[in-house]
Amino acid sequence: MTARRVFYSGRVQGVGFRFSSKQTARGYDVCGWVKNLPDGRVELHVQAWELDEVDAFLNGIQESSLGSHIKERDIRVVAAETGLRGFEIIR
């Protein structure tokens, strides 16, 4: 299992970023979560058995209409979380 934590900055809150990320995840064999941070960024955790699937999902977000709202993307390698099923929005 491979996992990434991504911090997005720019105009990423109030534009449907979390909802669109969840919708995009449906097209990939990934699980994880996405949430708004108090500092205006969005934090996303994604994991899958194949690194290619994680990369494809993250590229899908970048290439979607969300990409125009992203100013910076900070991707970090992290440990996979246990017990994740599906892709959820955390409030």
C-alpha positions in Angstrom: 0.0 0.0 0.0 1.3 3.4 -1.0 0.1 6.7 0.4 0.5 10.4 -0.1 -0.5 13.5 1.9 -1.1 16.6 -0.3 -1.5 20.1 0.8 -3.2 22.4 -1.8 -3.0 26.2 -1.5 -4.5 28.9 -3.6 -8.3 29.6 -4.0 -9.1 26.0 -2.9 -11.8 26.7 -0.3 -15.3 27.7 -1.2 -15.0 26.4 -4.8 -16.2 22.8 -4.3 -12.7 21.4 -4.1 -13.5 18.7 -1.5 -16.6 17.6 -3.4 -14.9 17.5 -6.7 -12.0 15.6 -5.3 -14.4 13.0 -3.9 -16.1 12.8 -7.3 -12.7 12.4 -9.1 -11.8 9.6 -6.7 -14.7 7.5 -8.0 -12.7 7.0 -11.3 -9.7 5.5 -9.5 -9.0 2.5 -7.2 -8.0 4.8 -4.3 -9.2 5.5 -0.8 -8.6 8.4 1.5 -10.0 11.7 2.7 -10.0 15.4 2.1 -10.6 18.4 4.4 -10.3 22.1 4.7 -7.6 23.5 7.0 -8.0 26.7 9.1 -5.2 28.4 7.2 -7.1 28.3 3.9 -5.4 25.2 2.4 -6.9 21.9 1.7 -5.3 18.7 3.0 -5.8 15.4 1.1 -4.8 11.9 2.0 -4.9 9.2 -0.7 -3.7 5.6 -0.8 -3.8 2.6 -3.1 -2.1 -0.6 -3.8 -0.5 0.8 -6.9 1.6 4.0 -6.9 0.4 4.6 -10.5 -3.2 4.8 -9.3 -2.3 7.4 -6.7 -0.4 9.4 -9.3 -3.2 9.2 -11.8 -5.7 10.4 -9.3 -3.5 13.3 -8.2 -3.0 14.2 -11.9 -6.7 13.9 -12.4 -7.3 16.6 -9.8 -4.6 18.8 -11.2 -6.0 18.5 -14.8 -9.6 19.0 -13.8 -11.3 22.4 -13.4 -9.8 22.4 -9.9 -6.4 22.9 -11.4 -7.1 26.6 -12.1 -7.6 27.2 -8.4 -4.4 25.5 -7.2 -1.5 27.8 -6.7 0.8 25.3 -4.9 0.8 21.5 -4.3 3.0 20.0 -1.6 3.1 16.2 -1.9 4.5 14.1 1.0 5.1 10.4 1.2 3.3 9.0 4.3 2.3 5.7 5.8 -0.9 4.2 4.8 -3.8 4.5 7.2 -5.6 1.3 8.3 -9.3 1.0 8.1 -9.9 3.4 5.2 -12.8 2.5 2.9 -13.7 4.8 0.0 -12.9 8.4 -0.2 -14.5 10.8 2.3 -14.9 14.5 3.0 -13.9 15.3 6.6 -15.5 18.4 8.0 
